[in-house]
């Protein structure tokens, strides 16, 4: 039977589009298996290994602490006698990964771990040293470079704290990295992101976006996956126990609307509960307990993802209360998000006539947040002037600040908009989307009891919502909204976490 060539072309185009839409946004290795890159041979690495050697252990030489000596054996790779050789590339290519890496440098030495061969976490002897520029420090996200800019180096990120050990000691990185995302046309819709970087047991970065390859990368383009690269030409360095595994789902946190009850009143009690249940942190509010909450989260290796506070765009009202500046000071350097709701009595909900004043106020807050290393996510809220997701998108575009984006609040979206527009709205939101909040809900629900439930309840297809987010390229944090649910907080959070894990269980 003959088939027209035009029909064949259409069929192939459809298949190609489907494959691309499924593949370009996956980013992560989905098998669930760990890959160990160091051992008794170089079988996990590309053939050009230069002078890299496999040894049993390394140490700084007694007669020259700028060089590394070695002992025979297996398990450790070292970049030769002089510490000047070619870069090492893994055979396998990765996207989203969770990586454990152990390394040692000699005095004043320098190396780097490049995720996808493009995005560097700096390896450096930073022991008791002051940084020369952001990103040069051990654990830093190295800067990008452009000869046409001034300064030429940009987007370098220093670690929150210098936790480097003395040269000649083994150190560790534990890193969650998210690959950039692409639509079916191959256009990038989300940048690469270092979700979490832990250096020697201390969180030094959280949720840092990287707009493109860093300096001295092997590739200057953006792809869904790439090899792990170890820099070998900047000085003596050794690596061991390099383990790569899938990064898992987006970080999932609990809003404090879900963490408080009679048994969990203090910050300590709430943090201990969410940690036990497997949440990545908390989204709180700008109150007198904020500092205590942040301290407890830091102690437990968890994050303060976002802090809820407000602004007013009426000319006869203060633009914001004193709690905003206080919160910015407390959160300084944490890369937390200011969840900014916007109110007005002069302008009705969603009324664009308020945009001009809103832009002025939000830019002022954005500038203060920038100085503190914080971001703003406009928080659409039913009944407020900034009521809908589309309002937040419109205003964020006009604000036009790198650190000003938006939130997609499931319950407020269901209350104010038609859920049929989910896919198109998420696509429109993606360039500005910093954080998402979800919960169980009933489709067509009118009151908050129907619109805010634990994640295991409700008729709304939350699985479809999460799949749409993933296919759109969203890799950021997702929070559980628990306002007004009531009852036992532990039980609500346990059931919600169980539902979250089921929703994110890999399909076979």
C-alpha positions in Angstrom: 0.0 0.0 0.0 1.4 3.4 -1.0 1.4 6.3 1.5 1.8 9.9 0.5 5.2 11.3 1.3 3.5 14.4 2.9 1.7 12.1 5.4 4.9 10.4 6.3 6.6 13.8 6.9 3.7 14.8 9.2 3.9 11.5 11.1 7.7 11.8 11.5 7.3 15.5 12.7 4.7 14.4 15.3 6.9 11.6 16.6 10.0 13.9 16.6 8.0 16.6 18.6 6.8 14.0 21.1 10.3 12.6 21.6 11.7 16.1 22.0 9.0 17.2 24.5 9.6 14.1 26.5 13.4 14.1 26.3 14.7 17.7 26.5 13.2 18.4 29.9 14.1 15.2 31.6 17.6 16.3 32.5 18.1 13.6 35.1 19.1 10.0 34.7 15.8 8.2 35.4 17.1 4.7 36.1 17.4 5.3 39.8 20.9 3.7 39.9 24.0 5.3 41.4 27.1 5.7 39.3 30.5 5.5 41.0 33.2 7.2 38.9 36.3 6.4 41.0 37.6 2.9 41.7 40.3 0.6 40.3 40.4 1.8 36.7 39.4 4.6 34.4 36.5 2.7 32.8 34.0 5.4 33.7 36.1 8.2 32.0 36.8 9.1 28.4 40.0 7.7 26.9 42.2 10.9 27.1 43.2 10.6 30.8 46.5 12.4 30.3 48.7 11.9 33.4 45.9 11.1 35.8 46.8 8.2 38.0 45.0 5.7 40.2 46.5 5.4 43.7 45.5 4.3 47.2 45.9 7.6 49.0 47.6 11.0 48.7 49.3 13.5 51.0 51.1 16.8 50.7 54.8 16.2 50.3 56.9 16.9 53.4 59.6 18.7 51.4 57.2 20.7 49.2 53.6 21.3 50.5 52.6 22.6 47.0 52.8 19.1 45.6 51.0 15.8 46.4 52.6 12.5 47.0 50.8 9.2 46.8 50.7 5.6 48.0 50.0 2.6 45.8 46.5 1.2 45.6 43.1 1.9 44.2 40.2 4.3 44.8 41.9 7.7 44.4 42.6 9.6 41.2 45.3 12.2 41.2 46.4 14.5 38.3 50.0 13.3 38.0 53.3 14.2 39.7 53.3 17.8 38.8 49.5 18.5 39.0 49.3 19.8 35.5 47.5 17.6 33.0 44.4 17.4 30.9 40.9 17.7 32.2 39.0 14.5 32.9 35.5 13.8 31.4 33.1 11.1 32.4 31.9 8.8 29.6 28.3 9.0 30.8 26.4 12.3 30.4 24.1 13.6 33.2 21.5 16.2 33.7 19.8 16.5 37.1 22.1 14.9 39.6 22.9 14.4 43.3 26.6 14.2 43.6 29.0 13.2 46.4 32.6 14.2 45.8 35.7 14.0 48.0 38.8 15.9 47.1 42.2 17.1 48.4 44.3 20.0 47.2 47.9 20.9 48.1 48.9 24.4 49.3 47.7 27.2 46.9 46.3 24.6 44.4 43.3 25.0 42.2 40.8 22.7 40.4 37.1 22.6 39.7 34.2 20.2 39.3 32.2 21.1 36.1 28.7 19.8 36.0 27.7 19.0 32.4 31.3 20.2 31.5 29.8 23.7 31.8 29.0 24.8 35.4 31.8 24.9 37.9 32.0 24.5 41.6 35.4 25.7 42.5 38.0 23.5 44.2 40.7 25.7 45.8 43.0 26.1 48.7 40.9 28.7 50.6 42.3 27.8 54.0 42.4 31.0 56.0 42.4 33.1 52.9 40.4 36.2 51.9 38.6 36.0 48.5 39.9 38.0 45.6 36.5 37.9 43.8 33.2 36.1 44.1 33.4 32.5 43.2 37.1 32.0 43.5 36.7 30.4 46.9 36.5 26.7 47.5 32.9 25.8 47.1 32.2 28.9 45.1 30.1 28.9 41.9 32.7 30.2 39.5 32.1 33.4 37.5 31.1 33.7 33.9 33.3 35.7 31.6 32.7 38.2 28.7 35.5 40.2 27.2 32.9 42.8 26.1 31.7 43.5 29.6 33.2 45.5 32.4 34.0 43.9 34.7 34.5 41.0 32.5 33.8 38.4 35.2 30.2 38.3 36.4 27.7 36.0 38.2 30.3 34.5 40.5 28.8 33.4 43.8 30.8 33.1 47.0 29.9 30.4 49.5 28.0 31.8 52.5 30.9 30.8 54.8 34.5 29.6 54.3 34.6 26.1 55.7 37.7 25.0 53.8 40.1 22.7 55.5 43.9 22.9 55.6 45.6 21.7 52.4 46.4 18.0 52.6 43.1 17.1 54.2 40.2 15.4 52.5 37.1 17.5 52.0 33.6 16.8 50.7 31.0 18.3 48.4 27.4 17.1 48.4 25.6 18.8 45.5 22.1 18.8 44.0 22.3 20.2 40.5 19.4 20.8 38.0 20.1 20.9 34.3 18.7 23.7 32.1 15.4 23.0 30.4 14.2 23.3 26.8 10.9 23.4 25.0 10.0 21.2 22.1 11.6 23.7 19.7 14.9 23.3 21.5 14.6 26.8 23.1 15.9 27.1 26.7 13.1 27.9 29.1 14.9 27.5 32.4 18.5 28.0 33.4 20.8 25.6 35.1 20.5 25.7 38.9 22.6 24.6 41.9 19.7 23.6 44.2 22.0 22.9 47.1 25.8 22.9 47.7 27.1 21.4 51.0 30.8 21.8 51.7 32.2 19.8 54.5 28.8 19.4 56.0 27.8 23.0 55.8 25.3 24.5 53.3 27.1 27.1 51.3 24.7 27.7 48.5 20.9 27.2 48.1 18.9 27.6 44.9 21.5 29.5 42.7 20.6 29.9 39.1 23.4 30.0 36.5 22.5 31.7 33.2 25.2 30.0 31.1 28.5 28.1 31.2 31.1 29.4 33.7 34.6 30.5 32.7 37.0 27.8 31.4 34.1 25.4 30.7 34.6 22.8 28.0 31.5 23.9 26.1 29.9 27.3 25.6 26.4 26.1 24.7 23.5 24.8 26.8 22.3 21.2 26.5 20.0 18.9 28.5 22.9 16.8 29.6 26.7 16.6 29.6 29.7 14.9 31.2 31.1 15.6 34.6 34.5 17.3 34.1 37.4 17.5 36.6 39.8 20.3 36.0 43.4 18.9 35.9 45.6 21.7 34.6 45.5 24.3 37.5 47.5 22.5 40.2 47.7 19.3 42.2 44.4 17.7 43.2 43.0 14.3 44.1 39.5 12.9 44.0 37.8 9.9 45.5 34.4 8.5 46.2 32.7 10.4 43.3 29.1 9.1 43.3 26.4 10.4 41.0 22.7 9.6 41.4 19.4 11.0 40.2 18.5 14.3 41.9 15.0 13.3 42.7 11.9 15.5 42.6 11.8 19.3 43.2 12.5 20.4 46.8 9.3 20.1 48.8 8.8 22.3 51.9 6.0 23.0 54.3 4.5 26.4 54.7 4.1 27.4 58.4 0.3 27.4 57.8 0.7 23.6 58.1 3.3 23.2 60.8 1.7 24.8 63.9 -0.7 23.2 66.4 -0.9 22.8 70.1 1.9 20.2 70.1 4.2 22.2 67.8 4.3 25.8 68.9 8.0 26.7 68.9 10.3 26.9 66.0 12.4 24.0 67.3 9.3 21.7 67.5 8.2 22.6 64.0 11.6 22.2 62.4 12.2 18.9 64.1 8.9 17.7 62.8 9.4 18.7 59.2 12.9 17.2 59.2 11.7 13.9 60.6 9.0 13.7 57.9 11.4 14.5 55.1 10.6 18.1 54.1 13.3 20.3 52.8 12.4 23.2 55.0 9.7 25.8 55.8 8.0 28.8 54.3 7.4 31.2 57.1 6.3 34.8 57.8 7.9 38.0 58.8 7.3 38.0 62.6 9.3 38.2 65.8 10.1 34.4 65.5 11.7 34.6 62.1 15.3 34.8 63.4 14.7 31.8 65.7 13.1 29.8 62.9 16.0 30.5 60.6 18.5 29.5 63.3 16.7 26.2 63.9 16.6 25.5 60.2 20.3 26.1 59.8 21.1 23.8 62.7 19.2 21.0 61.0 20.5 21.6 57.4 17.1 22.8 56.2 16.1 25.9 54.3 13.9 28.9 54.9 12.4 28.9 51.4 10.2 32.0 51.5 8.9 34.6 54.0 5.4 36.0 53.7 4.9 39.8 53.9 3.1 42.6 52.2 3.2 45.9 50.3 0.5 48.6 49.8 0.3 50.7 46.6 -2.1 53.4 47.9 -0.4 56.8 48.0 -1.8 57.7 51.4 -0.5 54.4 53.0 3.0 53.3 53.9 4.4 51.1 51.1 5.4 48.5 53.6 5.7 48.0 57.3 8.9 47.9 59.4 8.8 44.1 59.4 10.0 44.1 55.8 13.3 45.7 56.5 13.7 43.6 59.6 13.1 40.4 57.7 15.6 41.5 55.0 18.2 42.0 57.6 17.6 38.6 59.3 17.6 36.8 56.0 20.6 38.5 54.5 22.7 36.1 52.4 20.3 33.2 52.7 19.0 33.5 49.1 15.5 33.2 50.6 12.4 34.5 48.7 10.3 37.4 50.0 6.7 36.3 49.3 5.2 39.6 48.5 1.4 40.1 48.5 0.2 43.5 47.3 -2.9 45.3 48.6 -4.9 48.4 47.8 -8.1 50.2 48.7 -7.9 52.6 45.8 -7.6 50.0 43.1 -9.9 47.0 42.6 -8.4 43.5 42.4 -6.5 43.0 39.1 -7.0 46.6 38.0 -4.1 47.5 35.8 -4.4 51.2 36.7 -2.4 50.3 39.8 0.5 49.0 37.9 2.5 52.2 37.8 2.6 52.7 41.6 3.1 48.9 42.1 6.2 49.0 39.9 7.7 51.8 42.0 7.1 50.1 45.3 8.3 46.7 44.1 11.4 48.1 42.5 12.3 49.8 45.8 11.8 46.5 47.7 13.7 44.7 45.0 16.7 46.9 45.3 16.8 46.4 49.1 16.5 42.6 48.5 19.3 42.6 46.0 21.7 44.2 48.4 20.9 41.3 50.9 21.2 38.6 48.3 17.4 37.9 48.4 14.7 37.5 45.8 11.1 38.6 45.5 8.2 36.4 44.4 4.9 38.3 43.9 2.2 36.3 45.7 -1.2 36.3 44.0 -4.0 36.3 46.6 -7.7 36.1 46.1 -9.4 39.4 47.0 -6.1 41.4 47.0 -5.1 43.9 44.3 -2.5 41.4 43.0 -5.1 38.7 42.8 -4.3 36.4 39.8 -1.2 34.7 38.4 -1.7 36.7 35.2 -1.5 39.9 37.3 1.8 38.8 38.8 3.2 38.0 35.4 2.1 41.4 34.0 3.6 43.3 36.9 6.8 41.2 37.1 7.5 42.0 33.4 7.1 45.8 34.1 9.2 45.6 37.2 12.0 44.1 35.1 14.4 43.1 37.9 16.4 39.9 37.8 15.5 39.1 41.4 11.8 39.8 41.1 9.6 36.9 40.0 6.3 35.3 40.8 4.6 32.6 42.8 2.0 30.1 41.4 -0.4 29.5 44.3 -2.7 26.6 43.5 -5.5 27.4 45.9 -5.7 31.1 44.9 -5.5 30.2 41.2 -8.4 27.7 41.6 -10.4 30.4 43.5 -10.0 33.1 40.9 -9.3 31.6 37.5 -10.5 28.8 35.2 -8.4 25.6 35.7 -8.7 24.9 32.0 -6.0 27.5 31.4 -3.5 25.6 33.5 -1.0 24.6 30.8 -0.9 28.0 29.0 -0.7 29.9 32.3 2.2 27.8 33.5 4.0 28.3 30.2 3.5 32.1 30.5 4.7 32.1 34.1 7.8 30.0 33.5 10.3 32.9 32.7 9.3 34.5 36.1 8.4 31.5 38.2 10.4 31.3 41.5 8.2 29.2 43.7 5.0 27.1 43.6 2.5 26.2 46.4 0.2 23.2 46.2 -2.3 21.3 48.3 -5.2 18.9 47.8 -8.3 20.6 46.4 -11.7 20.0 44.9 -12.2 21.0 41.3 -14.9 23.7 41.2 -14.5 24.3 44.9 -15.7 27.7 46.2 -14.7 27.9 49.9 -11.3 27.4 51.5 -12.2 24.1 53.1 -12.6 22.7 49.6 -9.7 24.6 48.1 -7.1 23.7 50.8 -6.8 20.1 51.9 -4.0 17.7 52.6 -2.3 16.5 49.4 -4.0 13.1 49.5 -7.5 14.5 49.3 -9.6 16.4 46.8 -10.8 15.8 43.3 -8.4 18.2 41.6 -5.8 16.2 39.6 -2.7 17.4 41.4 -0.6 14.7 39.5 -1.5 16.4 36.2 -0.6 19.8 37.6 2.8 18.5 38.7 3.4 16.8 35.4 2.6 20.1 33.6 5.1 21.9 35.7 7.8 19.4 35.0 7.1 19.4 31.2 7.2 23.2 31.2 10.7 23.0 32.7 10.1 24.1 36.3 12.8 22.8 38.7 12.3 25.1 41.6 10.8 24.6 45.1 7.3 23.6 45.8 5.6 24.3 49.1 2.6 22.7 50.8 -0.1 25.2 51.7 -2.0 24.1 54.9 -3.9 27.2 55.8 -7.1 26.4 57.8 -6.9 22.7 57.5 -6.8 22.3 61.2 -6.4 19.0 63.2 -3.1 17.4 63.9 -0.2 19.0 62.1 2.0 15.9 62.2 -0.7 13.7 60.7 -1.5 16.3 58.0 2.2 16.6 57.0 2.7 12.9 57.1 -0.2 12.2 54.8 0.9 15.0 52.5 4.5 13.7 52.3 3.2 10.2 51.6 1.1 11.6 48.8 4.1 13.6 47.5 6.3 10.6 47.3 3.6 8.6 45.5 3.1 11.4 43.0 6.9 11.5 42.3 7.4 7.8 42.1 9.1 7.0 38.8 6.8 5.4 36.3 7.7 2.1 34.8 
